[in-house]
Amino acid sequence: MNDDENLTIAYLMMNVDTGKEYDVISRIREMEKNVVESYIVYGAWDIIIKIQTESMAELNSLVLKIRRSKFVKRSMTLIALTGDIESFRLDLSNSTFNEGI
């Protein structure tokens, strides 16, 4: 893979059929080299995985493939902000957001 700053990083959360969590996560771990972390979790979601790809197109393809997998009922994808975080920082010093603070 490329330098970490050039990677597209996303978290994919899934709900799967009851009792199929281990089947789904095992299959994803075996078939997807871009899945760098994966966990069965408690709460609103059953599984969360961290994905690293070299492009948005590659991420899109992988997410669609996983979402179409057997036993996956619902999913949500969160794309992480990567690169130079300082360049994304907003200067709110002269903003109306500061009025009344």
VEXDREN-2710 file (C-alpha; in Angstrom, 1 decimal):
% VEXDREN-2710
k/r/px/py/pz
1/MET/0.0/0.0/0.0
2/ASN/0.9/3.6/-0.3
3/ASP/2.1/6.0/2.3
4/ASP/-0.5/6.2/5.1
5/GLU/-1.5/9.8/4.2
6/ASN/-2.7/8.6/0.8
7/LEU/-4.9/5.8/2.1
8/THR/-8.7/5.9/2.2
9/ILE/-9.8/4.7/5.6
10/ALA/-13.3/3.7/6.5
11/TYR/-15.2/1.9/9.2
12/LEU/-18.0/-0.4/8.1
13/MET/-20.6/-1.3/10.8
14/MET/-23.0/-4.1/10.1
15/ASN/-26.1/-5.9/11.4
16/VAL/-26.2/-9.5/10.5
17/ASP/-28.6/-12.4/11.0
18/THR/-28.7/-13.5/14.6
19/GLY/-26.1/-16.2/15.4
20/LYS/-24.2/-15.5/12.1
21/GLU/-21.7/-13.0/13.5
22/TYR/-18.8/-15.4/13.6
23/ASP/-19.6/-16.8/10.1
24/VAL/-19.7/-13.3/8.6
25/ILE/-16.6/-12.0/10.3
26/SER/-14.5/-15.1/9.5
27/ARG/-15.5/-14.9/5.9
28/ILE/-14.6/-11.2/5.7
29/ARG/-11.2/-11.8/7.4
30/GLU/-10.3/-14.6/5.0
31/MET/-11.3/-12.9/1.7
32/GLU/-10.4/-9.2/2.2
33/LYS/-6.8/-8.1/2.4
34/ASN/-8.0/-4.5/2.9
35/VAL/-9.8/-5.3/6.1
36/VAL/-7.2/-4.4/8.7
37/GLU/-9.3/-4.8/11.9
38/SER/-12.6/-6.5/12.6
39/TYR/-14.6/-7.0/15.8
40/ILE/-17.9/-8.4/16.9
41/VAL/-19.4/-5.8/19.1
42/TYR/-22.4/-5.3/21.4
43/GLY/-24.9/-2.5/20.9
44/ALA/-26.7/-1.1/17.9
45/TRP/-24.3/-2.9/15.5
46/ASP/-23.1/-6.5/15.4
47/ILE/-19.8/-6.2/13.6
48/ILE/-17.4/-3.3/12.9
49/ILE/-14.5/-3.4/10.5
50/LYS/-11.7/-1.0/9.6
51/ILE/-10.9/-0.8/5.9
52/GLN/-7.9/0.7/4.2
53/THR/-7.8/1.2/0.4
54/GLU/-5.8/3.2/-2.0
55/SER/-8.8/4.9/-3.5
56/MET/-12.4/5.7/-3.1
57/ALA/-13.3/3.5/-6.0
58/GLU/-11.6/0.6/-4.4
59/LEU/-13.4/1.3/-1.1
60/ASN/-16.7/1.5/-2.9
61/SER/-16.2/-1.8/-4.6
62/LEU/-15.2/-3.5/-1.4
63/VAL/-18.1/-2.1/0.6
64/LEU/-20.6/-3.1/-2.0
65/LYS/-19.1/-6.6/-2.0
66/ILE/-19.3/-7.0/1.8
67/ARG/-22.8/-5.5/1.9
68/ARG/-24.0/-8.1/-0.6
69/SER/-22.6/-10.9/1.5
70/LYS/-24.8/-13.6/2.8
71/PHE/-26.4/-12.8/6.3
72/VAL/-25.6/-9.1/6.1
73/LYS/-28.9/-7.2/6.8
74/ARG/-27.9/-3.6/7.1
75/SER/-24.7/-1.5/7.2
76/MET/-23.3/2.0/7.7
77/THR/-20.0/3.3/6.3
78/LEU/-18.0/6.1/8.0
79/ILE/-15.1/7.5/5.9
80/ALA/-12.3/8.8/8.0
81/LEU/-10.7/12.2/7.5
82/THR/-7.0/11.5/6.7
83/GLY/-4.0/13.4/5.6
84/ASP/-2.8/16.7/7.0
85/ILE/-5.4/17.3/9.7
86/GLU/-4.2/20.8/10.3
87/SER/-5.2/21.8/6.8
88/PHE/-8.8/21.0/7.6
89/ARG/-8.9/23.1/10.8
90/LEU/-11.3/25.9/10.6
91/ASP/-10.4/29.4/11.9
92/LEU/-13.5/30.5/13.9
93/SER/-11.9/33.4/15.6
94/ASN/-13.9/36.0/13.6
95/SER/-17.0/33.8/13.2
96/THR/-20.5/34.5/14.4
97/PHE/-20.2/31.2/16.3
98/ASN/-18.2/33.1/18.9
99/GLU/-20.9/35.6/19.6
100/GLY/-22.4/35.2/23.0
101/ILE/-19.6/32.9/24.2
END
